[in-house]
Amino acid sequence: MKKILTISAIIFLFLIVKSGMAQQEPLFSLYHQQLFLINPAATGNQDYLQAFVDARKQWSGFEMAPRTGSFGIHDSYNDKMGLGVLITGDKAGMIERLSGSLNYSYKIHFSREKKHNLTFGMGVGFIENKINSSEGRTQDFDPLLYNDNDGFAFDARFGILYNFRGFELGVAIPQVIDNDISYQGNNQKDYAFELKRHYLIHSGYRISIKKEAEEKFFLKPSVLYKMAPTGPEQLDINLIAGTSKNHWLGFTYRPTNKSMVVSGGIQVNNLGIAYAYQIANTLPTEYSNGTHELMLTYKFSSQAKEDRKLDEKIKEMNDRQLLMKSQVDKINSDVEGLNNRPAGSNNNDIKALEEKLQAEIDSLRNQLDNFKSDDGTKTIIPKNSTDQGELDRLNKELQELKQNVLEIKGEKVYELNKIQGTGKNVSFDKKSVEDGCYVIVYSFRHLENARRGVGIANSKGYTANILYNETRKWYYIYTAKYDELQPALLDMRKVREGEYDDAWVHIYKK
């Protein structure tokens, strides 16, 4: 009975090895923490030097079950290029594989914030396959099983990675050369093992949950599709939830073999620790305790690199400030033109220009309020900066134009002079109002009240007169008339600082 179980286990393991060789590429569950494992375009995808080790033990408890170990180190340079090394060892039964590659990536940015980019990656290296026949166990000596075989071949991999504000889409092709590994058997004949191209497509989207413009939590759904010409397809459906401190929990479902992976990770200063457990469903529980995977990642800090990044951010901020100042100067010029417009200007054109200027001021104010560094830290430019003060002044002036300036066109408006008598016996001379800008301090429904208002204004040192809008049936007290708006606004502000804090300007035109 024991012999039967041993033979059955060997046959089963042979099928496992055959399946693994058909797929050829190692399996990982924590690749979403290091896309560099599966896609060379992710080389240097962070702004710091990082190194990681990954250890995976498949079908734990099963003798001669697959084991995989990886080591990688990669970094970015000038926010465009990445360089890294990846070494992976994989052992399944009597078959052992060692691969290494030197990887390079180049990133094309489509936005100044560097949140929209396309990266191309290439890795070149080697693959060594070894068949450890001497590890086979038989009761009778067989020279065929006691002859180890080594094969070596040049290898390369290629990848593309697209990123846009949290969305990523990648394509990777391991073993892109379709090379062969040659072995020599006991009969001195050469045997070839074909390295077939694999195709991987992965995509994901990071959903940020923010508070006061800072990320507090995130959700990241993602998928991975793998296709090998000589092996079964694989589909992973992932969901990761985590905090801004990079503590996370994840779940993966693989519908092709109906297996599930539960994973999680924590960040302790510069050290990241991640673990994944795949629930076994293809082996009886008495043979396997599932698949375990552990990954350790370390972030190296470089003061020189941090200084260079800071210098780049300062330069970018200065460039933005210069651009914004030029925009402020243009708006200031437009506002001056709006203030100095003649009284007979077209009303629709003026309103359109006011709306345009308001939109430009609001846009610049939003840029100042949200002037952040790329890592999401809070506003660097102080609120009392020159730009902010200039925008406040421009905005206040435009608000005065919109709220405190009334343009009246085509209405019957008269200036009243030589007013005599009271009640029904009142008499006066009237003449059509001249085009111009009038500083208004009072408005009344009744003439008697308007006359008293004139007396009060004159007693305070103003030279007041009455305008009567026959169309609206209102009397207005004005203290000054100007041909252009700018001096009228200046006088209005002066009047507001004195006795009439709600003075405004009427622009009359025929």
C-alpha positions as CSV (number, residue, x, y, z in Angstrom):
1,M,0.0,0.0,0.0
2,K,2.8,2.4,0.9
3,K,4.5,1.6,-2.4
4,I,1.3,2.4,-4.3
5,L,0.9,5.7,-2.5
6,T,4.6,6.6,-3.3
7,I,4.2,5.8,-7.0
8,S,0.9,7.8,-7.1
9,A,2.6,10.8,-5.5
10,I,5.5,10.6,-8.1
11,I,3.0,10.4,-11.0
12,F,1.0,13.3,-9.6
13,L,4.1,15.3,-9.0
14,F,5.2,14.6,-12.6
15,L,2.0,16.0,-13.8
16,I,2.5,19.1,-11.7
17,V,6.0,19.6,-13.1
18,K,4.7,19.1,-16.6
19,S,2.0,21.7,-16.1
20,G,4.6,24.1,-14.5
21,M,7.0,23.6,-17.4
22,A,4.1,24.2,-19.9
23,Q,3.5,27.5,-18.3
24,Q,7.3,28.1,-17.8
25,E,6.9,31.4,-15.9
26,P,6.8,31.4,-12.0
27,L,3.6,32.1,-10.3
28,F,3.2,35.0,-7.8
29,S,0.3,36.2,-5.6
30,L,1.9,39.5,-4.4
31,Y,2.8,40.9,-7.8
32,H,0.4,43.8,-7.2
33,Q,2.9,45.0,-4.6
34,Q,5.8,44.8,-7.0
35,L,4.7,45.1,-10.7
36,F,8.4,44.9,-11.5
37,L,8.1,41.1,-11.0
38,I,5.8,40.8,-14.0
39,N,6.4,43.9,-16.1
40,P,9.8,45.5,-16.9
41,A,8.0,48.8,-17.6
42,A,7.5,49.1,-13.8
43,T,11.2,49.4,-13.3
44,G,11.8,52.5,-11.1
45,N,8.0,53.2,-10.9
46,Q,8.6,54.9,-7.5
47,D,10.7,58.0,-6.8
48,Y,13.2,56.1,-4.6
49,L,15.5,53.1,-4.6
50,Q,13.8,50.0,-3.4
51,A,14.8,46.3,-2.9
52,F,12.6,43.3,-2.2
53,V,12.7,39.6,-1.6
54,D,9.8,37.3,-2.3
55,A,9.5,33.7,-1.1
56,R,6.6,31.4,-2.2
57,K,6.0,27.8,-1.2
58,Q,3.3,26.2,-3.2
59,W,1.1,23.3,-1.8
60,S,2.8,23.4,1.6
61,G,3.1,19.9,3.1
62,F,3.4,18.2,-0.3
63,E,6.9,16.6,-0.9
64,M,8.8,18.2,-3.7
65,A,6.1,20.9,-4.3
66,P,7.1,24.0,-6.2
67,R,9.1,26.7,-4.4
68,T,9.9,30.1,-5.8
69,G,12.3,32.9,-4.6
70,S,12.9,36.3,-6.1
71,F,15.2,39.2,-5.4
72,G,14.9,42.6,-7.1
73,I,16.3,46.1,-6.8
74,H,15.3,49.1,-8.9
75,D,15.3,52.8,-8.9
76,S,14.3,55.8,-11.0
77,Y,16.4,58.6,-12.5
78,N,15.3,62.1,-13.5
79,D,11.6,61.0,-13.4
80,K,12.0,59.5,-16.8
81,M,14.3,56.4,-16.6
82,G,14.4,53.3,-14.5
83,L,17.1,50.7,-13.9
84,G,16.8,47.5,-12.0
85,V,18.0,43.9,-11.5
86,L,15.7,40.9,-11.0
87,I,16.8,37.3,-10.1
88,T,14.3,34.5,-9.7
89,G,14.8,30.9,-8.7
90,D,12.1,28.3,-9.2
91,K,12.2,24.6,-8.2
92,A,9.4,22.1,-8.8
93,G,10.3,18.4,-8.2
94,M,13.4,17.5,-10.2
95,I,13.2,20.6,-12.4
96,E,15.1,23.7,-11.3
97,R,15.1,27.1,-13.0
98,L,17.3,30.2,-12.4
99,S,16.8,33.4,-14.3
100,G,18.3,36.9,-14.1
101,S,17.7,40.1,-16.0
102,L,18.9,43.7,-16.2
103,N,15.9,45.9,-16.8
104,Y,15.5,49.4,-18.2
105,S,12.4,51.6,-18.5
106,Y,11.8,55.0,-20.2
107,K,8.8,57.2,-19.2
108,I,7.0,59.8,-21.4
109,H,5.1,62.4,-19.4
110,F,2.0,64.0,-20.9
111,S,1.3,66.4,-18.0
112,R,3.3,68.8,-15.9
113,E,1.9,67.1,-12.7
114,K,3.5,63.8,-14.0
115,K,0.3,61.9,-13.3
116,H,-0.3,61.0,-16.9
117,N,2.5,59.0,-18.6
118,L,3.4,56.0,-20.8
119,T,6.4,53.8,-19.9
120,F,8.3,51.3,-22.1
121,G,10.4,48.7,-20.4
122,M,12.9,46.0,-21.5
123,G,14.8,43.3,-19.6
124,V,17.7,41.3,-21.0
125,G,19.3,38.4,-19.2
126,F,19.5,34.6,-19.1
127,I,17.5,31.5,-18.1
128,E,19.2,28.3,-16.8
129,N,17.1,25.1,-16.6
130,K,18.4,22.1,-14.7
131,I,16.9,18.6,-14.5
132,N,18.1,17.0,-11.3
133,S,17.5,13.4,-12.2
134,S,19.6,12.2,-9.3
135,E,16.8,13.4,-7.0
136,G,14.5,10.8,-8.3
137,R,14.0,7.8,-6.1
138,T,13.7,4.2,-7.5
139,Q,14.2,0.8,-5.9
140,D,16.4,-0.4,-8.8
141,F,19.4,1.5,-10.2
142,D,18.6,3.3,-13.5
143,P,21.5,5.2,-15.1
144,L,19.0,7.5,-17.0
145,L,17.8,8.9,-13.7
146,Y,21.2,9.5,-12.3
147,N,22.5,11.9,-15.0
148,D,21.8,15.6,-14.3
149,N,21.2,17.9,-17.3
150,D,21.8,21.7,-17.5
151,G,20.6,24.1,-20.2
152,F,21.3,27.7,-20.7
153,A,19.8,30.4,-23.0
154,F,19.7,34.1,-23.6
155,D,16.4,35.7,-22.6
156,A,14.5,39.0,-22.8
157,R,11.2,40.5,-21.7
158,F,9.3,43.5,-22.9
159,G,6.5,45.6,-21.3
160,I,4.4,48.8,-21.6
161,L,2.7,50.6,-18.7
162,Y,0.1,53.4,-19.1
163,N,-0.9,55.6,-16.1
164,F,-3.5,58.3,-15.8
165,R,-4.4,59.7,-12.4
166,G,-4.7,56.4,-10.6
167,F,-5.6,54.2,-13.6
168,E,-3.0,51.8,-14.9
169,L,-3.0,49.5,-17.9
170,G,0.0,47.3,-18.7
171,V,1.1,44.7,-21.2
172,A,4.1,42.4,-20.7
173,I,5.7,39.7,-22.8
174,P,8.1,37.4,-20.9
175,Q,10.5,35.2,-23.0
176,V,9.9,37.5,-25.9
177,I,12.7,36.0,-28.0
178,D,11.2,32.5,-28.2
179,N,14.6,31.0,-27.6
180,D,15.6,27.3,-27.0
181,I,17.4,25.7,-24.2
182,S,19.6,22.8,-25.4
183,Y,20.4,19.6,-23.3
184,Q,22.6,16.7,-24.2
185,G,21.4,13.2,-23.3
186,N,23.3,10.0,-22.5
187,N,23.3,9.1,-26.2
188,Q,25.2,12.4,-27.0
189,K,22.1,13.7,-28.8
190,D,20.9,17.3,-28.2
191,Y,17.5,17.9,-26.9
192,A,15.8,21.3,-27.0
193,F,13.4,22.9,-24.6
194,E,11.5,25.7,-26.2
195,L,11.0,29.0,-24.3
196,K,7.6,30.1,-25.5
197,R,6.4,33.7,-25.3
198,H,3.9,34.5,-22.5
199,Y,1.4,37.3,-22.7
200,L,0.2,39.3,-19.6
201,I,-2.3,42.1,-19.5
202,H,-3.0,43.8,-16.2
203,S,-5.1,46.8,-15.2
204,G,-6.2,48.6,-12.0
205,Y,-7.6,51.8,-10.6
206,R,-6.7,53.4,-7.3
207,I,-9.8,55.1,-5.7
208,S,-8.7,57.7,-3.1
209,I,-10.9,58.5,-0.2
210,K,-9.7,62.0,0.9
211,K,-10.2,64.4,3.7
212,E,-9.1,68.0,3.4
213,A,-7.4,67.1,0.1
214,E,-5.3,64.4,1.6
215,E,-5.8,60.7,1.0
216,K,-6.9,58.8,4.1
217,F,-8.0,55.5,2.6
218,F,-7.9,53.8,-0.8
219,L,-9.5,51.0,-2.8
220,K,-7.8,49.4,-5.7
221,P,-9.6,46.8,-7.9
222,S,-7.3,45.2,-10.5
223,V,-7.2,42.2,-12.9
224,L,-4.4,40.2,-14.4
225,Y,-4.8,38.0,-17.4
226,K,-2.0,35.5,-18.4
227,M,-1.8,33.4,-21.5
228,A,0.8,30.8,-22.4
229,P,0.7,29.0,-25.7
230,T,1.6,25.7,-24.1
231,G,-0.4,26.1,-20.8
232,P,-3.7,27.1,-19.4
233,E,-4.9,30.7,-19.2
234,Q,-5.0,32.4,-15.8
235,L,-7.2,35.2,-14.6
236,D,-6.8,37.0,-11.3
237,I,-9.4,39.4,-9.9
238,N,-8.0,41.5,-7.1
239,L,-9.4,44.0,-4.6
240,I,-7.1,45.8,-2.1
241,A,-8.2,48.2,0.6
242,G,-5.7,50.2,2.6
243,T,-4.8,53.4,4.4
244,S,-2.5,56.3,3.5
245,K,0.2,54.7,5.7
246,N,0.2,51.7,3.3
247,H,-1.4,49.2,5.7
248,W,-3.7,47.1,3.5
249,L,-5.8,43.9,3.1
250,G,-6.4,42.2,-0.2
251,F,-8.5,39.4,-1.8
252,T,-7.8,37.6,-5.1
253,Y,-10.1,35.2,-6.9
254,R,-8.8,32.9,-9.7
255,P,-11.9,31.6,-11.6
256,T,-9.7,29.3,-13.8
257,N,-9.0,27.0,-10.9
258,K,-11.6,28.4,-8.5
259,S,-8.9,29.3,-5.9
260,M,-8.8,32.2,-3.5
261,V,-5.9,34.3,-2.1
262,V,-6.1,36.3,1.1
263,S,-3.3,38.8,1.5
264,G,-2.3,41.8,3.7
265,G,0.6,44.1,4.4
266,I,2.0,46.7,6.8
267,Q,4.6,49.4,6.5
268,V,7.0,50.0,9.4
269,N,9.1,53.0,8.6
270,N,11.0,52.0,5.4
271,L,10.2,48.3,5.7
272,G,7.2,46.8,4.0
273,I,5.9,43.4,5.0
274,A,3.3,41.5,2.9
275,Y,1.9,38.0,3.2
276,A,-0.5,36.0,1.0
277,Y,-2.2,32.6,1.6
278,Q,-3.8,30.7,-1.2
279,I,-6.5,28.2,-0.2
280,A,-5.7,24.9,-1.8
281,N,-8.5,23.4,-3.7
282,T,-6.7,21.2,-6.3
283,L,-5.1,18.9,-3.7
284,P,-6.7,16.9,-0.9
285,T,-6.2,18.7,2.5
286,E,-4.3,15.7,3.9
287,Y,-1.5,16.4,1.4
288,S,-1.4,20.2,1.4
289,N,-1.8,23.1,3.8
290,G,-2.2,25.7,1.0
291,T,0.3,28.1,-0.6
292,H,2.2,30.7,1.4
293,E,4.0,33.7,0.1
294,L,6.0,36.3,2.0
295,M,7.5,39.6,0.6
296,L,9.8,42.1,2.3
297,T,10.4,45.5,0.7
298,Y,12.8,48.1,1.8
299,K,12.8,51.7,0.7
300,F,16.3,53.4,0.6
301,S,16.4,57.1,1.3
302,S,18.9,59.2,-0.6
303,Q,19.5,62.7,0.7
304,A,21.1,63.8,-2.6
305,K,18.1,62.5,-4.5
306,E,15.7,64.1,-2.1
307,D,17.5,67.4,-2.5
308,R,17.4,67.1,-6.3
309,K,13.6,66.4,-6.2
310,L,13.2,69.4,-3.9
311,D,15.1,71.6,-6.3
312,E,13.0,70.3,-9.2
313,K,9.8,71.1,-7.3
314,I,11.0,74.6,-6.4
315,K,11.9,75.2,-10.0
316,E,8.5,74.0,-11.1
317,M,6.8,76.2,-8.5
318,N,8.8,79.2,-9.7
319,D,7.8,78.5,-13.3
320,R,4.2,78.3,-12.2
321,Q,4.4,81.5,-10.3
322,L,5.9,83.3,-13.3
323,L,3.1,82.0,-15.5
324,M,0.4,83.0,-12.9
325,K,1.9,86.4,-12.5
326,S,1.7,87.0,-16.2
327,Q,-1.9,85.9,-16.1
328,V,-2.5,88.3,-13.2
329,D,-0.9,91.1,-15.2
330,K,-3.2,90.4,-18.1
331,I,-6.3,90.4,-16.0
332,N,-5.1,93.6,-14.3
333,S,-4.8,95.2,-17.7
334,D,-8.2,94.0,-18.8
335,V,-9.8,95.3,-15.6
336,E,-8.1,98.7,-16.1
337,G,-9.6,98.7,-19.6
338,L,-13.0,97.9,-18.2
339,N,-12.7,100.7,-15.6
340,N,-11.7,103.2,-18.3
341,R,-14.4,102.3,-20.7
342,P,-16.5,105.2,-22.0
343,A,-20.0,105.5,-20.7
344,G,-21.5,104.6,-24.1
345,S,-19.9,101.2,-24.3
346,N,-22.0,98.2,-25.4
347,N,-23.6,96.6,-22.4
348,N,-23.5,93.0,-23.7
349,D,-19.8,93.3,-24.5
350,I,-19.1,94.7,-21.0
351,K,-21.1,91.9,-19.3
352,A,-19.3,89.2,-21.3
353,L,-15.9,90.7,-20.4
354,E,-16.9,90.9,-16.7
355,E,-17.8,87.2,-16.8
356,K,-14.6,86.3,-18.6
357,L,-12.5,88.2,-16.0
358,Q,-14.4,86.6,-13.1
359,A,-13.7,83.2,-14.5
360,E,-10.0,83.9,-15.0
361,I,-9.7,85.3,-11.4
362,D,-11.5,82.3,-10.0
363,S,-9.3,79.9,-11.9
364,L,-6.1,81.6,-10.7
365,R,-7.4,81.7,-7.1
366,N,-8.1,77.9,-7.4
367,Q,-4.6,77.4,-8.6
368,L,-3.2,79.3,-5.6
369,D,-5.4,77.5,-3.1
370,N,-4.5,74.1,-4.5
371,F,-0.8,74.8,-5.2
372,K,0.5,71.5,-3.9
373,S,3.6,69.5,-4.3
374,D,3.4,66.2,-6.2
375,D,3.3,64.1,-3.1
376,G,0.1,65.8,-1.9
377,T,1.5,67.9,0.9
378,K,-0.3,71.1,1.8
379,T,0.0,74.5,0.2
380,I,3.6,75.7,0.0
381,I,2.9,79.3,-1.1
382,P,1.6,81.3,1.9
383,K,-1.9,82.7,1.7
384,N,-0.6,86.3,2.1
385,S,1.6,86.0,-0.9
386,T,1.8,88.8,-3.4
387,D,-0.1,86.8,-6.0
388,Q,-2.9,86.1,-3.5
389,G,-3.2,89.8,-2.5
390,E,-3.2,90.8,-6.1
391,L,-6.0,88.4,-6.9
392,D,-8.0,89.6,-3.8
393,R,-7.6,93.2,-5.0
394,L,-8.7,92.3,-8.6
395,N,-11.6,90.2,-7.4
396,K,-12.8,93.0,-5.1
397,E,-12.6,95.5,-7.9
398,L,-14.5,93.3,-10.2
399,Q,-17.2,92.6,-7.6
400,E,-17.6,96.4,-7.2
401,L,-18.0,96.6,-11.0
402,K,-20.7,93.9,-11.0
403,Q,-22.5,94.8,-7.8
404,N,-22.1,98.5,-7.3
405,V,-22.3,99.7,-10.9
406,L,-25.6,99.9,-12.6
407,E,-25.8,100.6,-16.3
408,I,-29.0,102.2,-17.5
409,K,-29.7,102.5,-21.2
410,G,-32.8,103.7,-23.0
411,E,-34.7,104.8,-20.0
412,K,-36.2,108.3,-19.4
413,V,-34.0,110.0,-16.8
414,Y,-34.0,113.7,-16.1
415,E,-32.0,116.0,-13.9
416,L,-34.2,118.3,-11.8
417,N,-33.2,122.0,-11.1
418,K,-34.8,125.0,-9.5
419,I,-37.2,123.0,-7.4
420,Q,-39.8,125.3,-5.7
421,G,-43.0,124.8,-3.7
422,T,-44.3,121.7,-2.0
423,G,-46.8,119.0,-2.6
424,K,-49.0,119.6,-5.6
425,N,-47.6,123.1,-6.0
426,V,-44.1,122.0,-6.6
427,S,-42.3,123.2,-9.7
428,F,-38.9,122.5,-11.3
429,D,-36.9,122.6,-14.4
430,K,-35.9,119.3,-15.9
431,K,-33.5,118.3,-18.7
432,S,-32.5,114.9,-20.0
433,V,-29.6,113.5,-18.2
434,E,-26.2,113.6,-20.0
435,D,-24.3,110.4,-20.7
436,G,-21.8,109.7,-17.9
437,C,-21.0,108.0,-14.6
438,Y,-22.8,109.4,-11.5
439,V,-22.0,108.7,-7.9
440,I,-25.3,107.9,-6.2
441,V,-25.7,108.3,-2.4
442,Y,-29.5,108.1,-1.9
443,S,-32.7,106.8,-3.6
444,F,-36.3,107.7,-2.8
445,R,-39.8,107.1,-4.0
446,H,-41.0,110.6,-3.2
447,L,-39.7,114.0,-4.3
448,E,-40.0,115.6,-0.8
449,N,-37.7,112.9,0.7
450,A,-35.3,113.4,-2.2
451,R,-35.2,117.2,-1.5
452,R,-34.4,116.5,2.2
453,G,-31.7,114.1,1.1
454,V,-30.1,116.8,-1.0
455,G,-30.1,119.2,2.0
456,I,-28.5,116.6,4.2
457,A,-25.8,115.8,1.6
458,N,-25.1,119.5,1.0
459,S,-24.8,120.0,4.8
460,K,-22.0,117.4,4.8
461,G,-20.0,119.2,2.2
462,Y,-21.2,117.6,-1.0
463,T,-22.7,119.3,-4.0
464,A,-25.8,117.1,-4.4
465,N,-28.5,117.1,-7.2
466,I,-31.5,115.1,-8.0
467,L,-32.0,112.6,-10.9
468,Y,-35.5,111.4,-11.7
469,N,-36.0,108.0,-13.5
470,E,-39.4,108.4,-15.0
471,T,-39.3,104.8,-16.2
472,R,-38.7,103.4,-12.8
473,K,-40.5,106.2,-10.8
474,W,-37.4,106.7,-8.5
475,Y,-35.5,109.8,-7.4
476,Y,-31.7,109.5,-7.0
477,I,-29.3,111.8,-5.2
478,Y,-25.9,112.1,-6.9
479,T,-22.8,114.0,-5.7
480,A,-20.5,113.9,-8.7
481,K,-20.5,113.1,-12.4
482,Y,-17.6,111.7,-14.5
483,D,-17.2,110.8,-18.2
484,E,-15.3,107.6,-17.3
485,L,-15.8,104.9,-14.8
486,Q,-12.4,104.8,-13.2
487,P,-12.6,108.2,-11.5
488,A,-16.2,107.6,-10.6
489,L,-15.2,104.4,-8.8
490,L,-12.4,106.2,-7.0
491,D,-14.8,108.9,-5.8
492,M,-17.4,106.2,-4.8
493,R,-14.8,104.6,-2.6
494,K,-13.9,107.9,-1.0
495,V,-17.6,108.6,-0.4
496,R,-18.0,105.2,1.2
497,E,-15.1,105.9,3.6
498,G,-17.0,109.0,4.7
499,E,-20.8,109.3,5.3
500,Y,-22.3,107.0,2.7
501,D,-21.0,103.4,3.0
502,D,-23.4,102.1,0.5
503,A,-22.8,104.5,-2.3
504,W,-22.8,103.2,-5.9
505,V,-22.4,104.3,-9.5
506,H,-25.0,104.7,-12.2
507,I,-23.9,104.7,-15.8
508,Y,-26.4,106.5,-18.0
509,K,-26.4,106.4,-21.8
510,K,-29.0,107.1,-24.4
